[in-house]
Amino acid sequence: MAAFNKQPNGKWRVRVRKNGQTLTKTFTYKADADIWAREIESEIERRVDVVRRSKDKTTFGDLLERYAVEYAPTLKGGKREVSRARQIAVRRLGGLPVYRMTSDDIAAFRNERMDEGLSPSTVRKELSTISGVFELAIKEWGFDGLTNLVRLIKKPKGMTRREMRLTPDEVTLLWAIPDDEIRRIAVFALETSARQLEIVSLRWSDVDLSRRTATVHDKVGQHTGRTKRLPLSSRAVAVLNETRSRLRPFCPDNMEPDSFSGWVSEQWKNKKVKWGFRKELWLRDIRHEAISRFFEKGLSVVEVMSITGHTNPAQLDTYTHLMHQTSLASRLD
């Protein structure tokens, strides 16, 4: 839209604002300023039409792939986000022209995923990814006139809480896992409640054996980068001492923690049944077992939060209620 302003010297200054662009010019006569403003507005509109027509052919799958390549890898849990975006892209939603999508398409995707048996939490994560793609397209990729359709639909409600506990036999089996690398990680997780990536990223410089503590940085939690100090039981110390010659106690020197963590997950997935564990047991269930055991040993909510990195006591409601307080490290034995 053009705005005209007469200057003290009698000349006319015109400013044209349209589709995020601003141009200004000064004229002696207002009629000339008016003609120039109309021409500029028309030219901007033609450019927008050309760009819009080219983007009309863009599918939502194209945007998901751009998101997976340019943005998702920068997020915490980036590999999972890349995988999630590409899984959505191969579904019906990915083949739809982005400018022809409606909230009905998003609602249909939500319903399909719920009908397939996914938990409300998982479906909400997928919708969050879709919403993130819309926001980037609107704010940074120049898709004018696009609407974040996820905001127009209802999100699945309800929380699926996983309460898998290891059986006594499975706890014993952890110490007998044939693969020493995975055995050490599993036992250390049971003793400390540390996450897998935190464990494989641990360096000897983070370990104080005299005080029986290990300092880790939250890798995938709500507060990524937050420092946690783990008290070490004698069993955790024994596992640490098995690899004193390496830079990292739980990651081979010729591998990066992220890559090694992926290898560990794949080995657990493929071999856990062979090793005697239930098929439905996840490696991260060991962390849940560890936290449950902390409460069973009498640690308070505050003490457990200091170990696990939780910031809200309500997050620990799925675990055993607190008992009276005593020393942390001594009670882990």
C-alpha positions in Angstrom: 0.0 0.0 0.0 1.4 3.4 -0.9 1.8 6.3 1.6 2.3 9.9 0.3 4.0 12.6 2.4 4.6 16.2 1.3 8.0 17.5 2.2 8.8 21.0 3.5 10.5 21.7 0.1 7.2 21.0 -1.6 8.2 17.7 -3.1 6.2 14.4 -2.6 7.8 11.4 -0.9 6.0 8.1 -1.6 6.5 4.8 0.3 5.3 1.5 -1.1 4.9 -1.4 1.3 3.6 -4.7 -0.1 4.3 -8.4 0.8 7.1 -7.5 3.2 8.9 -5.2 0.7 9.3 -1.4 1.2 10.4 1.0 -1.5 10.6 4.8 -1.4 11.1 7.7 -3.9 10.6 11.4 -4.1 8.8 13.3 -6.9 8.2 16.9 -7.7 4.6 16.3 -8.6 2.1 14.1 -6.8 0.7 12.7 -10.0 4.1 11.3 -10.9 4.4 9.8 -7.4 1.0 8.1 -7.8 1.9 6.6 -11.2 5.2 5.2 -9.8 3.5 3.7 -6.8 0.9 1.9 -8.9 3.7 0.5 -11.2 5.7 -0.7 -8.3 2.8 -2.4 -6.6 1.9 -4.1 -9.8 5.5 -5.3 -10.4 5.7 -6.7 -6.8 2.4 -8.5 -7.3 3.7 -10.1 -10.5 6.8 -11.3 -8.8 4.8 -12.8 -6.0 2.5 -14.6 -8.5 5.6 -16.1 -10.2 7.0 -17.3 -6.9 3.6 -18.5 -5.7 3.0 -20.5 -8.9 6.4 -22.3 -8.5 5.6 -23.1 -4.8 2.1 -24.3 -5.7 3.8 -27.5 -6.9 5.6 -28.0 -3.6 4.3 -31.0 -1.7 4.4 -31.3 2.1 6.8 -34.1 1.6 9.2 -31.6 0.0 9.0 -29.4 3.1 9.5 -32.4 5.4 12.7 -33.4 3.5 14.0 -29.8 3.7 13.2 -29.8 7.4 15.1 -33.2 7.8 18.2 -31.9 6.0 18.4 -28.3 7.2 16.8 -28.0 10.6 16.1 -31.3 12.4 19.8 -32.2 12.8 20.4 -29.1 14.9 17.8 -30.2 17.5 18.4 -32.3 20.5 17.5 -35.8 19.6 18.1 -34.7 16.0 18.4 -38.2 14.5 15.0 -39.2 15.9 13.5 -36.0 14.5 15.0 -36.6 11.1 13.6 -40.2 11.1 10.2 -39.0 12.3 10.0 -36.3 9.5 10.9 -38.9 6.8 8.4 -41.4 8.2 5.6 -38.8 7.9 6.8 -37.9 4.4 6.1 -41.3 2.9 2.5 -41.3 4.1 -0.4 -39.8 2.3 0.2 -36.4 3.9 3.6 -36.1 2.3 2.2 -36.3 -1.2 -0.3 -33.4 -0.8 0.5 -30.0 -2.4 1.2 -27.8 0.6 -1.1 -24.9 -0.5 -4.0 -27.3 -1.0 -3.8 -28.9 2.4 -6.6 -28.3 4.9 -7.1 -29.0 8.6 -9.1 -32.1 7.6 -5.9 -33.6 6.2 -4.1 -33.1 9.5 -7.0 -34.5 11.4 -7.2 -37.5 9.2 -3.5 -38.2 9.7 -4.0 -37.9 13.5 -6.9 -40.4 13.4 -5.0 -42.8 11.2 -2.1 -42.9 13.6 -4.3 -43.4 16.6 -6.2 -46.2 14.8 -2.8 -47.9 14.1 -2.3 -48.2 17.9 0.2 -45.4 18.5 0.1 -43.8 21.9 -1.2 -40.3 22.3 2.2 -39.1 23.2 3.8 -40.5 20.0 1.1 -38.9 17.9 1.5 -35.5 19.6 5.3 -35.7 18.8 4.5 -36.3 15.1 2.0 -33.4 15.1 4.7 -31.3 16.7 7.1 -32.1 13.9 4.4 -31.2 11.3 3.8 -27.9 13.2 7.5 -27.1 13.2 7.6 -27.6 9.4 4.7 -25.2 8.9 6.3 -22.6 11.1 9.6 -22.7 9.2 7.9 -22.6 5.9 5.9 -19.5 6.9 8.6 -17.6 8.8 11.8 -18.5 7.0 11.1 -20.2 3.7 8.9 -17.6 2.1 5.6 -19.6 1.9 3.3 -16.5 2.2 -0.3 -17.2 2.9 0.4 -20.6 4.4 -1.3 -21.5 7.7 -0.1 -23.8 10.5 -2.9 -26.3 10.2 -1.9 -28.2 13.3 -3.1 -25.3 15.4 -6.6 -25.8 14.0 -7.1 -29.4 15.2 -7.3 -31.1 18.6 -4.3 -32.9 19.9 -4.7 -36.5 21.3 -5.1 -36.4 25.1 -3.9 -38.9 27.6 -0.5 -40.1 28.7 0.8 -43.6 28.1 3.1 -44.4 31.0 5.6 -47.2 30.6 6.1 -49.1 33.8 8.3 -51.9 32.7 10.3 -53.5 35.5 13.1 -56.0 35.2 12.5 -59.4 36.7 15.1 -60.7 39.3 16.3 -63.1 36.6 16.8 -60.3 34.1 18.8 -58.3 36.7 21.1 -61.3 37.0 21.3 -61.6 33.3 22.6 -58.0 32.9 25.9 -59.1 34.6 26.1 -62.1 32.2 25.6 -60.3 28.9 28.3 -61.8 26.5 29.1 -58.4 24.9 31.4 -56.7 27.5 30.7 -53.2 26.0 26.9 -53.5 26.4 27.2 -55.3 29.7 29.1 -52.4 31.3 26.7 -49.9 29.9 23.7 -51.8 31.2 25.1 -52.4 34.7 26.2 -48.8 35.0 22.7 -47.6 33.9 21.1 -49.9 36.6 23.4 -48.5 39.3 23.2 -44.8 38.4 20.0 -44.3 36.3 22.1 -42.5 33.7 20.9 -42.4 30.1 22.7 -44.3 27.4 24.1 -41.3 25.6 25.2 -39.8 28.9 27.0 -43.0 29.7 28.9 -43.4 26.5 29.9 -39.7 26.5 31.4 -40.0 30.0 35.1 -39.2 30.2 37.5 -40.2 32.9 38.0 -36.5 33.7 34.3 -36.5 34.8 34.9 -39.3 37.3 36.0 -38.8 40.9 36.6 -42.2 42.3 37.8 -40.9 45.7 34.4 -39.3 46.2 32.6 -42.0 44.2 30.9 -39.5 41.9 30.6 -39.1 38.1 29.5 -35.8 36.4 27.4 -36.1 33.3 25.7 -33.6 31.1 22.0 -34.1 30.2 22.1 -35.1 26.5 18.4 -35.7 25.7 16.4 -34.5 28.6 14.3 -31.3 29.0 17.3 -29.3 30.1 20.0 -30.4 27.6 23.5 -29.5 28.9 22.5 -29.5 32.5 25.1 -31.0 34.8 24.3 -33.9 37.0 26.5 -35.5 39.6 25.9 -39.2 40.0 26.8 -41.1 43.2 28.6 -44.3 42.4 27.9 -47.6 44.1 30.7 -50.1 44.5 29.3 -52.0 41.6 29.4 -48.9 39.4 33.0 -48.3 40.4 33.9 -51.9 39.6 32.5 -51.5 36.1 34.3 -48.3 35.6 37.6 -49.8 36.6 37.4 -52.4 33.8 38.4 -49.9 31.2 41.0 -47.6 32.9 43.2 -47.5 29.8 40.6 -45.7 27.6 39.8 -42.0 27.2 36.1 -42.8 27.9 35.1 -45.7 30.2 32.2 -46.8 28.0 33.1 -45.7 24.5 35.9 -47.2 22.4 38.6 -44.6 21.5 38.0 -45.2 17.7 34.3 -44.3 17.8 32.3 -41.1 18.6 29.7 -41.4 21.4 26.7 -40.8 19.0 27.7 -43.5 16.6 28.6 -45.9 19.4 25.3 -45.3 21.1 23.5 -46.2 17.9 25.5 -49.4 17.6 24.6 -50.3 21.2 20.9 -49.8 20.6 21.0 -52.0 17.4 22.9 -54.8 19.2 20.4 -54.7 22.1 17.4 -54.8 19.7 18.8 -57.8 17.8 20.3 -59.9 20.6 18.3 -59.3 23.8 16.0 -62.3 23.3 19.1 -64.5 22.6 20.6 -63.2 25.8 17.5 -64.2 27.7 15.6 -60.9 28.0 12.0 -60.3 27.0 11.4 -59.0 23.5 9.4 -56.0 24.8 12.2 -54.9 27.2 13.8 -51.6 26.0 17.4 -50.7 26.9 16.1 -47.5 28.5 13.8 -49.5 30.8 16.9 -50.1 32.8 16.9 -46.4 33.8 13.3 -46.8 35.0 14.3 -49.9 37.0 17.2 -47.9 38.5 15.0 -45.0 39.6 12.4 -47.4 41.1 15.2 -49.1 43.1 16.4 -45.7 44.4 13.0 -45.2 46.1 12.9 -48.8 47.3 16.3 -48.2 49.0 14.7 -45.2 50.9 16.0 -42.2 48.9 13.8 -39.1 49.0 12.3 -37.4 46.0 14.8 -34.6 46.3 17.7 -37.0 46.4 16.4 -38.9 43.4 15.9 -35.7 41.5 19.5 -34.7 42.2 20.6 -38.0 40.5 18.2 -38.3 37.6 17.9 -34.7 36.5 14.2 -34.4 36.9 13.0 -30.9 37.8 9.4 -31.6 38.8 8.6 -34.0 41.5 5.4 -34.9 39.6 7.6 -36.5 37.0 8.5 -39.2 39.5 4.9 -40.2 40.3 5.3 -43.4 38.4 8.0 -44.6 40.7 7.8 -45.9 44.3 7.0 -43.3 47.0 9.8 -41.8 49.0 11.2 -43.2 52.3 13.4 -41.6 55.0 16.7 -40.0 53.9 20.2 -41.3 54.5 23.6 -41.1 52.7 23.3 -41.5 48.9 26.4 -43.5 48.0 26.3 -45.9 50.9 22.6 -46.8 50.3 23.2 -47.7 46.6 25.2 -50.8 47.7 
